[in-house]
Amino acid sequence: MRRACLFVVCLLAVPAAAVDLTMDNLGANGWKATATFVWGGSTNASVTETSDYGADNFRFYTGPMNTSWQFQWAGISTDAFAGTKLSAITSVKIRNFGAFGDNPYRWQPPTFTWIVDKGDGNQRCITWQPWATTDPVTAGNPREPLVWHEYDAATTGQWFLEETETFYSSLSALKAALPNAYFEYTAELPLDWGYASQQAFNVGNCPLYDGDRGWFTDTAGYVDWFEVGVNGVVTRYDLVPEPGSLVALVTGFVGLLGLRRRK
């Protein structure tokens, strides 16, 4: 007797968890979109779904910000991280695309803006800058508009701590500077302080201080996805997932292509 069996197993590895976000399901997944002005002025800020530049994505646009301390804000946010220690964030990645910006030396593609409590009741505002700037001169990734990039925000770019005007070249260095920090609670982020989303974890064009206007004035960019690791558990937030990308963590297909029995 002879048997010949052939098994085919296909495995597709994806992050430990995945959250698919669209404009229609943001609320159901604990997120919201905010497109508005801060402290007066007018706005044409927007957060929209698009399929521009070859990927389904969210587009973030903030219009001209020519008046001091009057901002536009376009972002998505969540309070799901409220109370989470900054030290628990073990990885941060993003796939983004900078389309255009009014300030040629400073504008940034959509990015992370976080508000934390130092652990003593004092807040700190943090923005990750993907690209190097020349006004002022900072380190970071090369300025490359009109190209999709996948950035590891834990090890590239610069984390800017607004209140001390300090740049940190890695997430580890930022965490070391704020060892007791945790993501702030919504109740501690009043709108009249300029926290347009009233949530501590933001992605998009989200200026918090007057100096931030140069990063996002008349600026548009896109985000395809971003990832956040908490204590080593990574979640990917896929903005407008591509058809066919809604897969399980591991897909297995076992096929018996041939079975022959002979006497």
N, C-alpha and C positions, 0 to 999 in steps of 0.2 A: 504494500500500500504506500502511495506517495501523495503527499499534500503540498501544494505550493500556495502560499498566502502572501499577499502584498498589501501592506497598510500604508496609507498616506495620512499624515497628521500635519495640519497647518496651524501654526500658532502665531498670533498677532499680539505683541506686547504693547500695552498702553499704560498711562499713569495709574497709580493705585486707585484713583477715583476720578470721575469726570462729571462736570456740570455743563450742560449745554444751555447757553443763554441767547434769547432773542428779545426784541423789544416787547413782544407779547407776553413772555413768561418771566420777565425780570422779577416782578413782585412775588410770584409763586415760588421763586428760588431764593428769596430773601435779599434781592437787590433792587435798586431803583436807578433811574436816569434823572439827572438834573442839568438843565440848560437854562441859565438865568444870568442876571447881573448882581453885583455885590456893591453896596454902598452908593447907589445912585447911577445915573446914566441910562443909556438904552442898550439893548442887546439884540444881536442876531445869532447868538450861540445856539448850537444844535448838536444833538446826538441822534444819528440815523443808522439804519441798516443799509449796507450797500454790497455790491459784488464788484466794486472797483478794483482795478489793478490785479485781477486774476485770483481773488480770494473773497469768499463771503466774510463780512467783517462789520465792525462798528466804525463809523466815521465821527470824529470829534472836531468841531469847529468853534473857535472863539474869535469874535470880530476885533476891530481895532480898539486898543486901550490907550488912548492918548492923554487921559486926565489922571493925575496922580490919585491913588487910592480909590479908583473906580475900576472894577474888574468885571470880566465876563468869565463864566464858568461852564464847562461842558464835560460831564463825567458820569460814570456809573459808580455806585457805592453800596456798601453793606455794613450793617452793625453786627454781623456774625462773628467778627473777630474781637468785639468789645470784651475787655477783661483779659484777653490773651496776652501773655508776656511777650515782649519783643524778642527776648532770648529764645523763645520757642520757635521762632521763624528760622527754619533751617535751609530753605532754598526759595529763590524768586527768579522767575524767567518770564519773558514776554516776546511775542512776535508782533512787531509794529512797523509802521511805514510813515515817514514824514513827507507830506506833500508840499507844503509851502509855509513860510512864515515871514512876517514883516521885518523882523530884526535879523539881518543876515549873519550876525556874529553870535547870537544867543538863542534863537528859537529852537524848540525841542519837539520831537514827536510825542504822542500821548504816552503818559508815564504814570508812576505810582506817586500818590500823595497820601501820607499817613499822619494822623495826629495821635500822639501818645501822652500819657501822664508819666512823669519821671518816677512816680512812686511816692512823691511827696506833695501831691496836689498841684504841682506846676506842670503846665503843658508844654510840649515841644512839637513843632511842625517839621515834617521830613518830606523831602521830594528827591526822588532818584532822577538824576540827569544822565540820560544815555550818552549824549554827545559832549565832546569838549567844547568849551567856549573861549572866545578871545576878549570878552568884555564882561567880567574880568577873565583872565587867563586861568583855565582849569584843565585838569587831566580828564580823559574819557575816551570813548570810542570816536573814530573819525566821523566828521559830519558828512553823511551820505544820504541826501534826500532822494526821493523817488525810487527807493530800493527797499524791498522787504528784508528785515533783519530779525534773527532770533538771538536775543541778548540774555546772557546770564547776569542778572542784576546783582547777584551775590558777590561777583568777582570782577565785574567790569563797570565802567561808568563811575559816577560819583554820587554818594548820598549826601545831600545838603541839609544841614540842621539850621533852620531859619533863624532861631533866636540868638544863636552864637555865631552865625555866619561861618560855620565850619564845614569843610568838605571831608568826607571819609571815603577811602578808595575801595572799601569792601563792606559787606553786610556785617562781617565779624567785627570790624573796627567800630562800626556804628553801635553794635550791641555792647561792645566793651565800654563805650562812652556812656551808655544808658543802661546799666546793669539791672535796674529795678523797674524799668519802663514797661507799661502795658498799654494796649490800644484803648483809647478813651471811650467812655460811655456817651450815648447820644444826649442824655440829659445835661451833660457838661459841655456841650458844643452849641451854644445859643447862636441863632441866626444873626443877631446883631453884633456878633464878634467877627462876622465874615465867613463863618463855616457854612457855605451855601448848601451843602448836602446834609448837614447835621449828622454826618456819620464819619467815622475815623479812618475807614479803609476806602480809598478812592483810586480810580483809574481814569485817565483822560487828560484834559487841559484844565487844571485845577489850581489857580494861583491863590496864595494866602497872604502874601505880603506885597508891598508896592514894588519891590525889586523883581518880583516874579512876572510882572507884566511883559517884560522883554522876552520871556520864554514862550508866551502864548498869544501875543498880540497879532491879530489877523492871521491866525495859524490853523492849519488843518492837518490831520493825520488819521491813521487807521490802526486798529488793533484786531488781529486775527484770533489770538488766544493769549492767555497768560497762565502761569502756574505758581502756586504757593505751597511750600512744604511746612507743615507744623509738626515738630518733633519727629521729623523724618517721613511723615505721611503726606504724599504729594497729591494735590487736587489740581486738575487742569480745568480752566474755565474757557470753554470754546464759544466764541462769539459768532452766532449764526453758523452752526456746523454745516459742513458740506454734506450733501446727500450721500448716503452710503458710509458716512463716518461714524454713525451711531452704532458702535459695536460693543460687545461685552468685553470684559477685561481680558479674557482669553477665549478665542474662538477655536474650537476643535472640530475637525472633520475627519472621520475615520471611514475609509471606504475599503471594502473588500472587493478588489478588482478581479481576483481569480481564485477559484478553489476547485481543484481537480482531484478526483479520487480514482485510482486505478487498482484493479485487482491483478 
